[in-house]
Amino acid sequence: MTITGYSTALFSTWYFVEELGLLFDVGDGLMSNLLQKSRKIKHAFITHPDRDHLTGLMQFTQLNAREGYPKIYYPKDCGSFPAIANFLSKFDPHTTYCRWLPLSEGEEVPIKKDILVKAIRNEHIQREGNPTKSLSFQVFQTRRKLKPELQGLTGKEIGQLRKDKGNDAVTDEIRDYLLAYSGDTPVEHDGRWNGVKTLIHEATFIYKGDMDRHGERNQHSELEDVLKMVSETQVEQLILGHFSSRYNAEEIKTQIRALSKKYKLELPIYAVLPGKTSRNILNTTPVNQ
């Protein structure tokens, strides 16, 4: 996959997956970096309503609105998004072509014939009543495989069974776990990333204890917690971003290398460094190699 992104805590975050026409978050600078390539985006999934994840919406919708697109998905209990859509419809009336779609935890969205995106809850925003205000996303490629017990049937028999009982009676759905995006979140230990080919995960703080000293209300991740979790999980490659701008590039890379050695991580680890747009991330040199 060709993934381009920018992610600096407090300032802006967005990731564009070119082959899938897929965007995660819509931070500032999206359009000035992608230019005409932004027209490929049909589906934009926004994790939560912090300003650094949505301030690119005005220019994104203004330049790319067309009949039924782009489709913009957001956590269902965030009132910010209907308010933004209402404002944009007055400021740029043609943006009413865009579709604004609330997502609940566990909801699945087909974005191509064989690709779907699943919304999963994270604990970045904690509120009474347990509303859906912050999401992570999983991306699966689906395919159908003939049920094992039907292997001996002829093509004609299988066709008749499909006609009589439907495709689910004939085949099982197989899901390949292509990609996952954490958004802003504390580290989760429920196996949600297990088996993913490419994980994009935030690592706002690179030293233990920095998060506690920062005293932020919303929850983030510390680098060591992320890498420890990954060492216990089947992940093929890792993209780290959302680093605080208090850290410089060499500091971040040095800490990633040290912790990779500590946790015996051999998978490639890529870093979206503060203040830098990373283009075709998976085609660059991993930090730990």
C-alpha positions in Angstrom: 0.0 0.0 0.0 1.1 3.6 -0.7 0.5 5.4 2.6 1.3 9.1 2.9 0.8 11.0 6.2 1.5 13.8 8.5 1.0 13.4 12.3 2.3 15.8 14.9 0.4 15.9 18.3 -1.6 19.1 18.8 -1.0 20.4 15.2 -2.3 18.0 12.5 -2.9 14.3 11.7 -3.9 12.6 8.5 -3.0 9.4 6.6 -3.9 8.7 3.0 -4.0 5.2 1.6 -3.8 5.7 -2.1 -4.9 2.3 -3.5 -8.0 2.3 -1.4 -9.1 5.9 -1.9 -9.1 6.0 1.9 -8.3 8.8 4.4 -7.8 8.6 8.1 -8.4 11.9 9.8 -8.4 15.3 8.1 -5.9 17.5 9.7 -4.5 20.8 8.5 -2.2 20.7 5.4 -3.9 17.7 3.8 -4.8 19.5 0.6 -1.6 21.5 0.2 0.4 18.2 0.4 -1.8 15.9 -1.7 -3.0 18.5 -4.3 -4.9 16.7 -7.1 -4.2 13.3 -5.6 -6.8 14.2 -3.0 -9.5 13.6 -5.7 -8.8 9.9 -5.2 -10.3 10.1 -1.7 -13.8 8.7 -1.6 -14.0 7.7 2.1 -12.7 9.7 5.0 -12.8 8.2 8.5 -12.3 10.7 11.4 -11.4 9.2 14.8 -12.6 12.0 17.1 -13.4 15.8 17.2 -10.0 17.2 18.4 -9.1 20.1 16.1 -5.8 18.7 14.9 -7.8 15.8 13.4 -10.4 17.8 11.5 -9.2 21.3 10.6 -8.5 20.3 7.0 -12.2 19.6 6.4 -13.1 23.0 4.9 -10.6 22.8 2.1 -11.0 19.1 1.6 -14.8 19.3 1.0 -14.6 22.6 -0.9 -12.3 21.1 -3.5 -13.6 17.6 -3.7 -17.3 17.7 -3.2 -19.2 15.9 -6.0 -22.4 13.9 -6.1 -22.3 11.5 -3.1 -18.7 12.0 -2.3 -16.6 12.2 -0.3 -18.2 10.1 2.4 -17.1 11.4 5.8 -17.5 9.0 8.7 -17.3 10.1 12.3 -18.2 8.8 15.9 -21.9 9.0 16.2 -22.0 10.9 19.5 -19.8 13.8 18.4 -22.0 16.9 17.8 -19.1 18.7 16.2 -19.5 17.0 12.9 -23.2 17.9 12.2 -22.3 21.4 13.2 -19.4 21.6 10.8 -21.5 20.1 8.0 -24.2 22.7 8.6 -21.7 25.5 8.5 -20.0 24.3 5.4 -23.3 24.0 3.6 -23.8 27.7 4.1 -20.2 28.7 3.5 -19.7 26.5 0.4 -23.2 25.3 -0.7 -21.9 22.8 -3.1 -20.4 20.8 -0.2 -23.9 19.5 0.4 -22.9 16.8 -2.1 -20.7 15.3 0.6 -22.2 12.6 2.8 -21.7 12.8 6.6 -22.2 9.4 8.2 -22.2 8.7 11.9 -20.5 5.4 13.0 -21.2 3.2 16.0 -18.8 0.9 17.6 -18.6 -2.4 15.7 -20.2 -1.0 12.5 -18.7 -2.1 9.2 -18.5 0.0 6.0 -17.8 -1.6 2.6 -15.6 0.9 0.7 -14.8 -1.4 -2.3 -16.2 -4.7 -3.5 -13.8 -6.7 -1.4 -12.6 -4.1 1.2 -14.4 -3.1 4.4 -13.6 -0.8 7.3 -14.7 -1.7 10.9 -15.0 0.9 13.6 -13.8 -0.1 17.1 -14.1 2.0 20.3 -11.0 3.4 22.0 -10.6 5.2 25.3 -9.0 8.5 24.2 -12.1 10.4 25.2 -13.7 9.1 28.5 -17.1 10.5 29.4 -20.0 9.5 31.6 -22.7 7.4 30.0 -20.1 5.7 27.7 -20.9 7.7 24.5 -19.1 6.9 21.2 -16.8 9.9 20.8 -13.5 8.3 19.8 -12.9 5.4 17.3 -10.1 3.3 15.9 -10.4 1.5 12.5 -9.6 -1.9 11.1 -9.4 -2.6 7.3 -10.1 -6.1 6.0 -10.0 -7.6 2.5 -12.7 -10.2 2.1 -13.0 -13.2 -0.2 -15.3 -16.2 -0.4 -14.2 -19.8 -0.1 -16.2 -23.0 -0.7 -17.3 -24.7 2.5 -15.1 -27.7 3.2 -18.0 -30.1 3.4 -19.1 -29.2 -0.2 -15.7 -30.0 -1.8 -17.0 -33.2 -3.4 -20.0 -31.6 -5.2 -20.1 -30.9 -8.9 -20.3 -27.3 -10.2 -23.9 -27.9 -11.2 -24.8 -29.1 -7.7 -23.1 -26.1 -6.1 -24.8 -23.8 -8.4 -28.2 -25.2 -7.5 -27.5 -25.0 -3.8 -26.5 -21.4 -4.2 -29.7 -20.7 -6.1 -31.8 -22.5 -3.5 -30.2 -21.3 -0.3 -28.0 -18.4 -1.2 -24.3 -17.7 -1.3 -23.8 -18.1 2.5 -24.9 -21.7 2.3 -22.1 -22.4 -0.2 -19.1 -20.3 0.8 -17.5 -18.9 4.0 -16.2 -15.4 4.2 -12.5 -15.1 4.7 -11.0 -11.9 6.0 -7.4 -10.8 5.5 -6.5 -8.1 8.1 -4.7 -5.5 5.9 -4.4 -2.4 8.0 -5.4 -0.8 11.3 -5.3 2.8 12.5 -5.3 3.5 16.2 -6.1 7.2 16.2 -5.4 8.9 19.5 -5.7 6.3 22.2 -4.1 4.7 25.2 -2.6 1.3 24.4 -5.2 -1.5 24.3 -4.5 -5.1 25.3 -7.6 -6.8 23.9 -5.9 -8.3 20.8 -7.5 -5.8 18.4 -4.3 -5.5 16.4 -3.4 -9.2 16.3 -2.7 -10.5 12.8 -2.7 -7.1 11.1 -0.3 -6.6 8.2 0.3 -2.9 8.8 -0.5 -1.1 12.1 -0.5 2.8 12.3 -0.3 3.6 16.0 0.2 6.8 17.9 3.1 7.3 20.3 2.7 10.8 21.6 5.2 10.5 24.5 8.6 8.7 24.0 9.7 8.6 27.6 7.9 6.8 30.5 6.1 9.2 32.8 5.9 12.1 30.3 2.2 11.5 29.9 1.6 11.8 33.6 3.7 14.9 33.8 1.8 16.4 30.9 -1.5 16.0 32.8 -3.7 15.9 29.7 -7.3 15.0 30.2 -7.6 12.8 27.0 -5.6 9.6 26.9 -2.6 9.0 24.7 0.1 6.3 24.3 3.7 6.2 25.5 6.2 4.7 23.0 7.5 1.9 25.3 3.9 0.7 26.0 3.2 0.6 22.3 6.3 -1.4 21.5 5.8 -3.8 24.4 2.2 -4.4 23.2 3.4 -5.0 19.6 6.1 -7.5 20.9 3.2 -9.6 22.3 1.1 -9.2 19.1 1.3 -10.6 15.6 1.9 -7.4 13.6 3.9 -7.5 10.3 4.9 -3.8 10.1 4.4 -0.8 12.3 4.0 2.9 11.5 4.4 5.2 14.5 3.2 8.8 14.5 1.5 11.6 16.6 4.8 12.3 18.4 4.9 15.4 20.5 6.8 18.3 18.9 8.8 18.6 22.2 11.0 15.8 20.8 13.4 16.1 17.9 13.8 13.5 15.1 17.1 12.0 16.4 15.7 11.7 19.9 12.7 9.8 18.6 14.7 7.5 16.3 17.2 6.7 19.1 14.5 5.8 21.5 12.7 3.6 18.9 15.9 1.7 18.2 16.7 1.2 21.9 13.2 -0.1 22.7 13.1 -2.3 19.6 16.3 -4.0 20.9 14.9 -4.2 24.5 11.7 -6.0 23.2 13.5 -8.0 20.5 11.4 -6.5 17.7 12.4 -7.6 14.2 9.4 -6.2 12.3 10.1 -3.0 10.3 9.1 0.2 12.2 8.5 3.4 10.4 8.2 6.8 12.0 6.2 9.9 10.9 8.3 12.5 12.6 7.1 15.8 14.0 6.7 18.6 11.4 7.4 16.3 8.4 5.1 14.8 5.7 6.1 11.2 5.1 5.4 10.1 1.6 5.0 6.4 0.6 6.0 5.5 4.1 6.3 1.7 3.5 8.8 2.4 0.8 11.2 4.2 3.1 14.0 2.8 5.3 12.6 1.5 8.7 14.0 3.3 11.7 15.1 0.1 13.4 17.0 -1.3 10.4 
